[in-house]
Amino acid sequence: HVVTFQVTGGRVAADQVVASPAIAFCPSPGDVTTTLSHPLSTRHRGLSLEQQQQLGINDSTIRLSVGIEETDSILERLQIALGR
């Protein structure tokens, strides 16, 4: 499953989540472990502002590819990555 969400704080906050060692960064989801990506600096970097808005993504959008780990482990690492 892939979950997409936006963090409060724009690109700075998104960069902090991506830089967290709690969840591995992966520009293209497709591993059995939980990974995350930042669509506007990877796959969607060439989109116009209008295209971004049509897709509902912006500079604070994070895409989380949920792996097969225990749910509690994923949630704990996500909380760490989000700074909570």
KOLSENU-355838 format. One record per residue: residue number from 1; residue in three letters; x, y, z of N, C-alpha, C in turn. Coordinates in nm, 2 decimals. Each point is the difference from the previous one (the first is absolute). Layout:
<recs>
<rec><k>NUM</k><r>Ala</r><n_east>X</n_east><n_north>Y</n_north><n_up>Z</n_up><ca_east>X</ca_east><ca_north>Y</ca_north><ca_up>Z</ca_up><c_east>X</c_east><c_north>Y</c_north><c_up>Z</c_up></rec>
...
</recs>
This chain:
<recs>
<rec><k>1</k><r>His</r><n_east>0.08</n_east><n_north>-0.12</n_north><n_up>0.00</n_up><ca_east>-0.08</ca_east><ca_north>0.12</ca_north><ca_up>0.00</ca_up><c_east>0.09</c_east><c_north>0.12</c_north><c_up>0.00</c_up></rec>
<rec><k>2</k><r>Val</r><n_east>-0.05</n_east><n_north>0.10</n_north><n_up>-0.07</n_up><ca_east>0.07</ca_east><ca_north>0.13</ca_north><ca_up>0.00</ca_up><c_east>-0.09</c_east><c_north>0.11</c_north><c_up>0.06</c_up></rec>
<rec><k>3</k><r>Val</r><n_east>0.05</n_east><n_north>0.07</n_north><n_up>0.09</n_up><ca_east>-0.07</ca_east><ca_north>0.11</ca_north><ca_up>0.07</ca_up><c_east>0.07</c_east><c_north>0.13</c_north><c_up>-0.04</c_up></rec>
<rec><k>4</k><r>Thr</r><n_east>-0.08</n_east><n_north>0.10</n_north><n_up>-0.04</n_up><ca_east>0.05</ca_east><ca_north>0.13</ca_north><ca_up>-0.03</ca_up><c_east>-0.06</c_east><c_north>0.10</c_north><c_up>0.10</c_up></rec>
<rec><k>5</k><r>Phe</r><n_east>0.09</n_east><n_north>0.08</n_north><n_up>0.06</n_up><ca_east>-0.05</ca_east><ca_north>0.10</ca_north><ca_up>0.09</ca_up><c_east>0.09</c_east><c_north>0.13</c_north><c_up>-0.01</c_up></rec>
<rec><k>6</k><r>Gln</r><n_east>-0.05</n_east><n_north>0.11</n_north><n_up>0.06</n_up><ca_east>0.07</ca_east><ca_north>0.12</ca_north><ca_up>0.00</ca_up><c_east>0.04</c_east><c_north>0.04</c_north><c_up>0.14</c_up></rec>
<rec><k>7</k><r>Val</r><n_east>0.12</n_east><n_north>0.04</n_north><n_up>0.02</n_up><ca_east>0.04</ca_east><ca_north>0.04</ca_north><ca_up>0.13</ca_up><c_east>-0.01</c_east><c_north>0.15</c_north><c_up>0.02</c_up></rec>
<rec><k>8</k><r>Thr</r><n_east>-0.03</n_east><n_north>0.05</n_north><n_up>0.12</n_up><ca_east>0.00</ca_east><ca_north>0.14</ca_north><ca_up>0.03</ca_up><c_east>0.14</c_east><c_north>0.06</c_north><c_up>0.00</c_up></rec>
<rec><k>9</k><r>Gly</r><n_east>0.02</n_east><n_north>0.11</n_north><n_up>-0.07</n_up><ca_east>0.13</ca_east><ca_north>0.06</ca_north><ca_up>0.00</ca_up><c_east>0.06</c_east><c_north>0.00</c_north><c_up>-0.14</c_up></rec>
<rec><k>10</k><r>Gly</r><n_east>-0.07</n_east><n_north>-0.04</n_north><n_up>-0.10</n_up><ca_east>0.05</ca_east><ca_north>0.01</ca_north><ca_up>-0.14</ca_up><c_east>0.12</c_east><c_north>-0.09</c_north><c_up>-0.03</c_up></rec>
<rec><k>11</k><r>Arg</r><n_east>0.08</n_east><n_north>0.05</n_north><n_up>-0.09</n_up><ca_east>0.12</ca_east><ca_north>-0.07</ca_north><ca_up>-0.05</ca_up><c_east>0.10</c_east><c_north>-0.03</c_north><c_up>0.11</c_up></rec>
<rec><k>12</k><r>Val</r><n_east>0.02</n_east><n_north>0.10</n_north><n_up>0.09</n_up><ca_east>0.10</ca_east><ca_north>-0.02</ca_north><ca_up>0.11</ca_up><c_east>-0.04</c_east><c_north>-0.12</c_north><c_up>0.08</c_up></rec>
<rec><k>13</k><r>Ala</r><n_east>-0.13</n_east><n_north>-0.01</n_north><n_up>0.04</n_up><ca_east>-0.05</ca_east><ca_north>-0.11</ca_north><ca_up>0.08</ca_up><c_east>0.01</c_east><c_north>-0.13</c_north><c_up>-0.08</c_up></rec>
<rec><k>14</k><r>Ala</r><n_east>-0.03</n_east><n_north>0.00</n_north><n_up>-0.13</n_up><ca_east>0.01</ca_east><ca_north>-0.12</ca_north><ca_up>-0.08</ca_up><c_east>0.14</c_east><c_north>-0.05</c_north><c_up>-0.01</c_up></rec>
<rec><k>15</k><r>Asp</r><n_east>0.09</n_east><n_north>0.09</n_north><n_up>-0.02</n_up><ca_east>0.15</ca_east><ca_north>-0.03</ca_north><ca_up>0.00</ca_up><c_east>0.04</c_east><c_north>-0.07</c_north><c_up>0.13</c_up></rec>
<rec><k>16</k><r>Gln</r><n_east>-0.05</n_east><n_north>0.05</n_north><n_up>0.11</n_up><ca_east>0.04</ca_east><ca_north>-0.06</ca_north><ca_up>0.13</ca_up><c_east>-0.06</c_east><c_north>-0.14</c_north><c_up>0.01</c_up></rec>
<rec><k>17</k><r>Val</r><n_east>-0.12</n_east><n_north>-0.02</n_north><n_up>-0.04</n_up><ca_east>-0.05</ca_east><ca_north>-0.14</ca_north><ca_up>0.00</ca_up><c_east>0.08</c_east><c_north>-0.09</c_north><c_up>-0.09</c_up></rec>
<rec><k>18</k><r>Val</r><n_east>0.03</n_east><n_north>0.04</n_north><n_up>-0.12</n_up><ca_east>0.08</ca_east><ca_north>-0.08</ca_north><ca_up>-0.09</ca_up><c_east>0.14</c_east><c_north>-0.03</c_north><c_up>0.05</c_up></rec>
<rec><k>19</k><r>Ala</r><n_east>0.06</n_east><n_north>0.10</n_north><n_up>0.07</n_up><ca_east>0.13</ca_east><ca_north>-0.02</ca_north><ca_up>0.06</ca_up><c_east>0.01</c_east><c_north>-0.09</c_north><c_up>0.12</c_up></rec>
<rec><k>20</k><r>Ser</r><n_east>-0.12</n_east><n_north>-0.02</n_north><n_up>0.06</n_up><ca_east>0.00</ca_east><ca_north>-0.08</ca_north><ca_up>0.13</ca_up><c_east>0.05</c_east><c_north>-0.15</c_north><c_up>-0.03</c_up></rec>
<rec><k>21</k><r>Pro</r><n_east>0.09</n_east><n_north>-0.05</n_north><n_up>0.08</n_up><ca_east>0.04</ca_east><ca_north>-0.14</ca_north><ca_up>-0.02</ca_up><c_east>-0.10</c_east><c_north>-0.10</c_north><c_up>0.04</c_up></rec>
<rec><k>22</k><r>Ala</r><n_east>-0.11</n_east><n_north>0.04</n_north><n_up>0.06</n_up><ca_east>-0.10</ca_east><ca_north>-0.09</ca_north><ca_up>0.05</ca_up><c_east>-0.07</c_east><c_north>-0.08</c_north><c_up>-0.11</c_up></rec>
<rec><k>23</k><r>Ile</r><n_east>-0.02</n_east><n_north>0.06</n_north><n_up>-0.12</n_up><ca_east>-0.05</ca_east><ca_north>-0.07</ca_north><ca_up>-0.12</ca_up><c_east>0.08</c_east><c_north>0.03</c_north><c_up>-0.12</c_up></rec>
<rec><k>24</k><r>Ala</r><n_east>0.04</n_east><n_north>-0.11</n_north><n_up>-0.07</n_up><ca_east>0.09</ca_east><ca_north>0.02</ca_north><ca_up>-0.11</ca_up><c_east>-0.06</c_east><c_north>0.08</c_north><c_up>-0.11</c_up></rec>
<rec><k>25</k><r>Phe</r><n_east>0.07</n_east><n_north>0.09</n_north><n_up>-0.07</n_up><ca_east>-0.04</ca_east><ca_north>0.07</ca_north><ca_up>-0.11</ca_up><c_east>0.01</c_east><c_north>-0.09</c_north><c_up>-0.13</c_up></rec>
<rec><k>26</k><r>Cys</r><n_east>-0.10</n_east><n_north>0.00</n_north><n_up>-0.08</n_up><ca_east>0.01</ca_east><ca_north>-0.08</ca_north><ca_up>-0.12</ca_up><c_east>-0.08</c_east><c_north>0.08</c_north><c_up>-0.11</c_up></rec>
<rec><k>27</k><r>Pro</r><n_east>0.07</n_east><n_north>0.05</n_north><n_up>-0.10</n_up><ca_east>-0.06</ca_east><ca_north>0.08</ca_north><ca_up>-0.10</ca_up><c_east>-0.12</c_east><c_north>-0.07</c_north><c_up>-0.08</c_up></rec>
<rec><k>28</k><r>Ser</r><n_east>0.00</n_east><n_north>-0.13</n_north><n_up>0.00</n_up><ca_east>-0.11</ca_east><ca_north>-0.07</ca_north><ca_up>-0.06</ca_up><c_east>-0.04</c_east><c_north>-0.12</c_north><c_up>0.09</c_up></rec>
<rec><k>29</k><r>Pro</r><n_east>-0.12</n_east><n_north>0.01</n_north><n_up>0.05</n_up><ca_east>-0.05</ca_east><ca_north>-0.11</ca_north><ca_up>0.09</ca_up><c_east>0.00</c_east><c_north>-0.13</c_north><c_up>-0.07</c_up></rec>
<rec><k>30</k><r>Gly</r><n_east>0.04</n_east><n_north>-0.11</n_north><n_up>0.08</n_up><ca_east>0.00</ca_east><ca_north>-0.13</ca_north><ca_up>-0.06</ca_up><c_east>0.08</c_east><c_north>-0.10</c_north><c_up>0.08</c_up></rec>
<rec><k>31</k><r>Asp</r><n_east>0.02</n_east><n_north>0.03</n_north><n_up>0.12</n_up><ca_east>0.07</ca_east><ca_north>-0.09</ca_north><ca_up>0.09</ca_up><c_east>-0.09</c_east><c_north>-0.07</c_north><c_up>0.09</c_up></rec>
<rec><k>32</k><r>Val</r><n_east>0.04</n_east><n_north>-0.11</n_north><n_up>0.07</n_up><ca_east>-0.08</ca_east><ca_north>-0.06</ca_north><ca_up>0.10</ca_up><c_east>0.00</c_east><c_north>0.07</c_north><c_up>0.14</c_up></rec>
<rec><k>33</k><r>Thr</r><n_east>0.10</n_east><n_north>0.09</n_north><n_up>0.01</n_up><ca_east>0.00</ca_east><ca_north>0.07</ca_north><ca_up>0.13</ca_up><c_east>-0.06</c_east><c_north>0.14</c_north><c_up>-0.03</c_up></rec>
<rec><k>34</k><r>Thr</r><n_east>-0.04</n_east><n_north>0.07</n_north><n_up>0.11</n_up><ca_east>-0.06</ca_east><ca_north>0.13</ca_north><ca_up>-0.01</ca_up><c_east>0.10</c_east><c_north>0.10</c_north><c_up>-0.05</c_up></rec>
<rec><k>35</k><r>Thr</r><n_east>-0.03</n_east><n_north>0.08</n_north><n_up>-0.10</n_up><ca_east>0.09</ca_east><ca_north>0.10</ca_north><ca_up>-0.05</ca_up><c_east>-0.09</c_east><c_north>0.13</c_north><c_up>-0.03</c_up></rec>
<rec><k>36</k><r>Leu</r><n_east>0.07</n_east><n_north>0.11</n_north><n_up>-0.01</n_up><ca_east>-0.07</ca_east><ca_north>0.12</ca_north><ca_up>-0.04</ca_up><c_east>0.07</c_east><c_north>0.07</c_north><c_up>-0.11</c_up></rec>
<rec><k>37</k><r>Ser</r><n_east>-0.08</n_east><n_north>0.09</n_north><n_up>-0.06</n_up><ca_east>0.06</ca_east><ca_north>0.08</ca_north><ca_up>-0.11</ca_up><c_east>-0.07</c_east><c_north>0.14</c_north><c_up>0.00</c_up></rec>
<rec><k>38</k><r>His</r><n_east>0.06</n_east><n_north>0.09</n_north><n_up>-0.07</n_up><ca_east>-0.05</ca_east><ca_north>0.14</ca_north><ca_up>-0.01</ca_up><c_east>-0.03</c_east><c_north>0.02</c_north><c_up>-0.15</c_up></rec>
<rec><k>39</k><r>Pro</r><n_east>-0.12</n_east><n_north>-0.01</n_north><n_up>-0.04</n_up><ca_east>-0.04</ca_east><ca_north>0.00</ca_north><ca_up>-0.14</ca_up><c_east>0.06</c_east><c_north>0.12</c_north><c_up>-0.08</c_up></rec>
<rec><k>40</k><r>Leu</r><n_east>0.00</n_east><n_north>0.12</n_north><n_up>0.06</n_up><ca_east>0.04</ca_east><ca_north>0.12</ca_north><ca_up>-0.08</ca_up><c_east>0.15</c_east><c_north>0.00</c_north><c_up>-0.02</c_up></rec>
<rec><k>41</k><r>Ser</r><n_east>0.08</n_east><n_north>-0.07</n_north><n_up>0.07</n_up><ca_east>0.14</ca_east><ca_north>-0.01</ca_north><ca_up>-0.03</ca_up><c_east>0.04</c_east><c_north>-0.13</c_north><c_up>-0.06</c_up></rec>
<rec><k>42</k><r>Thr</r><n_east>-0.09</n_east><n_north>-0.08</n_north><n_up>-0.04</n_up><ca_east>0.03</ca_east><ca_north>-0.12</ca_north><ca_up>-0.07</ca_up><c_east>-0.09</c_east><c_north>-0.01</c_north><c_up>-0.12</c_up></rec>
<rec><k>43</k><r>Arg</r><n_east>-0.09</n_east><n_north>-0.09</n_north><n_up>0.00</n_up><ca_east>-0.08</ca_east><ca_north>-0.03</ca_north><ca_up>-0.12</ca_up><c_east>-0.08</c_east><c_north>0.12</c_north><c_up>-0.06</c_up></rec>
<rec><k>44</k><r>His</r><n_east>-0.05</n_east><n_north>0.09</n_north><n_up>0.08</n_up><ca_east>-0.09</ca_east><ca_north>0.11</ca_north><ca_up>-0.05</ca_up><c_east>0.08</c_east><c_north>0.13</c_north><c_up>0.00</c_up></rec>
<rec><k>45</k><r>Arg</r><n_east>0.13</n_east><n_north>0.00</n_north><n_up>0.00</n_up><ca_east>0.08</ca_east><ca_north>0.12</ca_north><ca_up>0.00</ca_up><c_east>-0.03</c_east><c_north>0.09</c_north><c_up>-0.12</c_up></rec>
<rec><k>46</k><r>Gly</r><n_east>-0.04</n_east><n_north>-0.05</n_north><n_up>-0.11</n_up><ca_east>-0.01</ca_east><ca_north>0.08</ca_north><ca_up>-0.13</ca_up><c_east>-0.14</c_east><c_north>0.05</c_north><c_up>-0.02</c_up></rec>
<rec><k>47</k><r>Leu</r><n_east>-0.09</n_east><n_north>-0.02</n_north><n_up>0.10</n_up><ca_east>-0.14</ca_east><ca_north>0.04</ca_north><ca_up>-0.02</ca_up><c_east>-0.01</c_east><c_north>0.15</c_north><c_up>0.02</c_up></rec>
<rec><k>48</k><r>Ser</r><n_east>-0.10</n_east><n_north>0.06</n_north><n_up>-0.08</n_up><ca_east>-0.03</ca_east><ca_north>0.14</ca_north><ca_up>0.02</ca_up><c_east>-0.08</c_east><c_north>0.02</c_north><c_up>0.13</c_up></rec>
<rec><k>49</k><r>Leu</r><n_east>-0.01</n_east><n_north>0.12</n_north><n_up>0.05</n_up><ca_east>-0.08</ca_east><ca_north>0.02</ca_north><ca_up>0.12</ca_up><c_east>-0.15</c_east><c_north>-0.04</c_north><c_up>-0.02</c_up></rec>
<rec><k>50</k><r>Glu</r><n_east>-0.05</n_east><n_north>0.02</n_north><n_up>-0.12</n_up><ca_east>-0.14</ca_east><ca_north>-0.04</ca_north><ca_up>-0.03</ca_up><c_east>-0.01</c_east><c_north>-0.16</c_north><c_up>0.01</c_up></rec>
<rec><k>51</k><r>Gln</r><n_east>0.09</n_east><n_north>-0.07</n_north><n_up>-0.06</n_up><ca_east>0.00</ca_east><ca_north>-0.14</ca_north><ca_up>0.01</ca_up><c_east>0.01</c_east><c_north>-0.05</c_north><c_up>0.14</c_up></rec>
<rec><k>52</k><r>Gln</r><n_east>0.09</n_east><n_north>0.06</n_north><n_up>0.08</n_up><ca_east>0.01</ca_east><ca_north>-0.04</ca_north><ca_up>0.14</ca_up><c_east>-0.13</c_east><c_north>0.02</c_north><c_up>0.07</c_up></rec>
<rec><k>53</k><r>Gln</r><n_east>-0.06</n_east><n_north>0.11</n_north><n_up>-0.02</n_up><ca_east>-0.13</ca_east><ca_north>0.03</ca_north><ca_up>0.06</ca_up><c_east>-0.11</c_east><c_north>-0.10</c_north><c_up>-0.04</c_up></rec>
<rec><k>54</k><r>Gln</r><n_east>0.00</n_east><n_north>-0.04</n_north><n_up>-0.13</n_up><ca_east>-0.09</ca_east><ca_north>-0.10</ca_north><ca_up>-0.04</ca_up><c_east>0.02</c_east><c_north>-0.14</c_north><c_up>0.06</c_up></rec>
<rec><k>55</k><r>Leu</r><n_east>0.12</n_east><n_north>-0.03</n_north><n_up>0.04</n_up><ca_east>0.03</ca_east><ca_north>-0.13</ca_north><ca_up>0.06</ca_up><c_east>-0.01</c_east><c_north>0.01</c_north><c_up>0.15</c_up></rec>
<rec><k>56</k><r>Gly</r><n_east>-0.01</n_east><n_north>0.13</n_north><n_up>0.05</n_up><ca_east>-0.01</ca_east><ca_north>0.02</ca_north><ca_up>0.15</ca_up><c_east>0.13</c_east><c_north>-0.02</c_north><c_up>0.07</c_up></rec>
<rec><k>57</k><r>Ile</r><n_east>0.11</n_east><n_north>0.03</n_north><n_up>-0.07</n_up><ca_east>0.13</ca_east><ca_north>-0.01</ca_north><ca_up>0.07</ca_up><c_east>0.06</c_east><c_north>0.14</c_north><c_up>0.00</c_up></rec>
<rec><k>58</k><r>Asn</r><n_east>0.09</n_east><n_north>0.02</n_north><n_up>0.10</n_up><ca_east>0.07</ca_east><ca_north>0.12</ca_north><ca_up>0.02</ca_up><c_east>0.14</c_east><c_north>-0.03</c_north><c_up>0.06</c_up></rec>
<rec><k>59</k><r>Asp</r><n_east>0.07</n_east><n_north>0.11</n_north><n_up>0.04</n_up><ca_east>0.14</ca_east><ca_north>-0.03</ca_north><ca_up>0.05</ca_up><c_east>0.00</c_east><c_north>-0.06</c_north><c_up>0.14</c_up></rec>
<rec><k>60</k><r>Ser</r><n_east>-0.12</n_east><n_north>-0.02</n_north><n_up>0.06</n_up><ca_east>0.00</ca_east><ca_north>-0.06</ca_north><ca_up>0.13</ca_up><c_east>-0.06</c_east><c_north>-0.14</c_north><c_up>-0.01</c_up></rec>
<rec><k>61</k><r>Thr</r><n_east>-0.02</n_east><n_north>-0.05</n_north><n_up>-0.12</n_up><ca_east>-0.06</ca_east><ca_north>-0.14</ca_north><ca_up>-0.02</ca_up><c_east>0.11</c_east><c_north>-0.11</c_north><c_up>0.02</c_up></rec>
<rec><k>62</k><r>Ile</r><n_east>-0.04</n_east><n_north>-0.09</n_north><n_up>0.08</n_up><ca_east>0.09</ca_east><ca_north>-0.12</ca_north><ca_up>0.03</ca_up><c_east>-0.08</c_east><c_north>-0.13</c_north><c_up>-0.05</c_up></rec>
<rec><k>63</k><r>Arg</r><n_east>0.07</n_east><n_north>-0.09</n_north><n_up>-0.07</n_up><ca_east>-0.07</ca_east><ca_north>-0.12</ca_north><ca_up>-0.03</ca_up><c_east>0.07</c_east><c_north>-0.11</c_north><c_up>0.08</c_up></rec>
<rec><k>64</k><r>Leu</r><n_east>-0.08</n_east><n_north>-0.08</n_north><n_up>0.07</n_up><ca_east>0.05</ca_east><ca_north>-0.10</ca_north><ca_up>0.09</ca_up><c_east>-0.05</c_east><c_north>-0.14</c_north><c_up>-0.06</c_up></rec>
<rec><k>65</k><r>Ser</r><n_east>0.10</n_east><n_north>-0.08</n_north><n_up>-0.03</n_up><ca_east>-0.03</ca_east><ca_north>-0.14</ca_north><ca_up>-0.05</ca_up><c_east>0.01</c_east><c_north>-0.09</c_north><c_up>0.11</c_up></rec>
<rec><k>66</k><r>Val</r><n_east>-0.11</n_east><n_north>-0.05</n_north><n_up>0.05</n_up><ca_east>-0.01</ca_east><ca_north>-0.08</ca_north><ca_up>0.12</ca_up><c_east>0.05</c_east><c_north>-0.15</c_north><c_up>-0.03</c_up></rec>
<rec><k>67</k><r>Gly</r><n_east>0.09</n_east><n_north>-0.04</n_north><n_up>0.08</n_up><ca_east>0.06</ca_east><ca_north>-0.13</ca_north><ca_up>-0.02</ca_up><c_east>-0.07</c_east><c_north>-0.11</c_north><c_up>0.08</c_up></rec>
<rec><k>68</k><r>Ile</r><n_east>0.07</n_east><n_north>-0.11</n_north><n_up>0.02</n_up><ca_east>-0.06</ca_east><ca_north>-0.12</ca_north><ca_up>0.07</ca_up><c_east>0.04</c_east><c_north>0.00</c_north><c_up>0.14</c_up></rec>
<rec><k>69</k><r>Glu</r><n_east>0.07</n_east><n_north>0.10</n_north><n_up>0.06</n_up><ca_east>0.04</ca_east><ca_north>-0.01</ca_north><ca_up>0.14</ca_up><c_east>-0.13</c_east><c_north>0.01</c_north><c_up>0.09</c_up></rec>
<rec><k>70</k><r>Glu</r><n_east>0.03</n_east><n_north>-0.02</n_north><n_up>0.13</n_up><ca_east>-0.11</ca_east><ca_north>0.01</ca_north><ca_up>0.09</ca_up><c_east>-0.05</c_east><c_north>0.14</c_north><c_up>0.01</c_up></rec>
<rec><k>71</k><r>Thr</r><n_east>-0.13</n_east><n_north>0.01</n_north><n_up>0.01</n_up><ca_east>-0.07</ca_east><ca_north>0.13</ca_north><ca_up>0.00</ca_up><c_east>0.06</c_east><c_north>0.10</c_north><c_up>0.10</c_up></rec>
<rec><k>72</k><r>Asp</r><n_east>0.02</n_east><n_north>-0.05</n_north><n_up>0.12</n_up><ca_east>0.05</ca_east><ca_north>0.08</ca_north><ca_up>0.11</ca_up><c_east>0.14</c_east><c_north>0.06</c_north><c_up>-0.04</c_up></rec>
<rec><k>73</k><r>Ser</r><n_east>0.08</n_east><n_north>-0.08</n_north><n_up>-0.06</n_up><ca_east>0.14</ca_east><ca_north>0.04</ca_north><ca_up>-0.04</ca_up><c_east>-0.01</c_east><c_north>0.11</c_north><c_up>-0.11</c_up></rec>
<rec><k>74</k><r>Ile</r><n_east>-0.09</n_east><n_north>-0.01</n_north><n_up>-0.09</n_up><ca_east>-0.02</ca_east><ca_north>0.10</ca_north><ca_up>-0.11</ca_up><c_east>-0.05</c_east><c_north>0.13</c_north><c_up>0.07</c_up></rec>
<rec><k>75</k><r>Leu</r><n_east>-0.10</n_east><n_north>-0.01</n_north><n_up>0.09</n_up><ca_east>-0.06</ca_east><ca_north>0.12</ca_north><ca_up>0.06</ca_up><c_east>0.11</c_east><c_north>0.07</c_north><c_up>0.09</c_up></rec>
<rec><k>76</k><r>Glu</r><n_east>0.08</n_east><n_north>-0.08</n_north><n_up>0.07</n_up><ca_east>0.10</ca_east><ca_north>0.06</ca_north><ca_up>0.08</ca_up><c_east>0.11</c_east><c_north>0.08</c_north><c_up>-0.08</c_up></rec>
<rec><k>77</k><r>Arg</r><n_east>0.04</n_east><n_north>-0.06</n_north><n_up>-0.11</n_up><ca_east>0.10</ca_east><ca_north>0.06</ca_north><ca_up>-0.09</ca_up><c_east>-0.06</c_east><c_north>0.12</c_north><c_up>-0.07</c_up></rec>
<rec><k>78</k><r>Leu</r><n_east>-0.13</n_east><n_north>0.00</n_north><n_up>-0.03</n_up><ca_east>-0.06</ca_east><ca_north>0.11</ca_north><ca_up>-0.07</ca_up><c_east>-0.01</c_east><c_north>0.12</c_north><c_up>0.10</c_up></rec>
<rec><k>79</k><r>Gln</r><n_east>-0.03</n_east><n_north>-0.03</n_north><n_up>0.13</n_up><ca_east>-0.01</ca_east><ca_north>0.10</ca_north><ca_up>0.10</ca_up><c_east>0.14</c_east><c_north>0.07</c_north><c_up>0.02</c_up></rec>
<rec><k>80</k><r>Ile</r><n_east>0.11</n_east><n_north>-0.09</n_north><n_up>-0.01</n_up><ca_east>0.13</ca_east><ca_north>0.06</ca_north><ca_up>0.02</ca_up><c_east>0.03</c_east><c_north>0.09</c_north><c_up>-0.13</c_up></rec>
<rec><k>81</k><r>Ala</r><n_east>-0.03</n_east><n_north>-0.05</n_north><n_up>-0.12</n_up><ca_east>0.03</ca_east><ca_north>0.08</ca_north><ca_up>-0.12</ca_up><c_east>-0.08</c_east><c_north>0.13</c_north><c_up>0.00</c_up></rec>
<rec><k>82</k><r>Leu</r><n_east>-0.12</n_east><n_north>0.00</n_north><n_up>0.06</n_up><ca_east>-0.08</ca_east><ca_north>0.12</ca_north><ca_up>0.01</ca_up><c_east>0.04</c_east><c_north>0.09</c_north><c_up>0.12</c_up></rec>
<rec><k>83</k><r>Gly</r><n_east>0.10</n_east><n_north>-0.04</n_north><n_up>0.08</n_up><ca_east>0.05</ca_east><ca_north>0.08</ca_north><ca_up>0.10</ca_up><c_east>-0.09</c_east><c_north>0.00</c_north><c_up>0.13</c_up></rec>
<rec><k>84</k><r>Arg</r><n_east>-0.07</n_east><n_north>-0.11</n_north><n_up>0.02</n_up><ca_east>-0.09</ca_east><ca_north>-0.01</ca_north><ca_up>0.11</ca_up><c_east>0.03</c_east><c_north>-0.12</c_north><c_up>0.09</c_up></rec>
</recs>
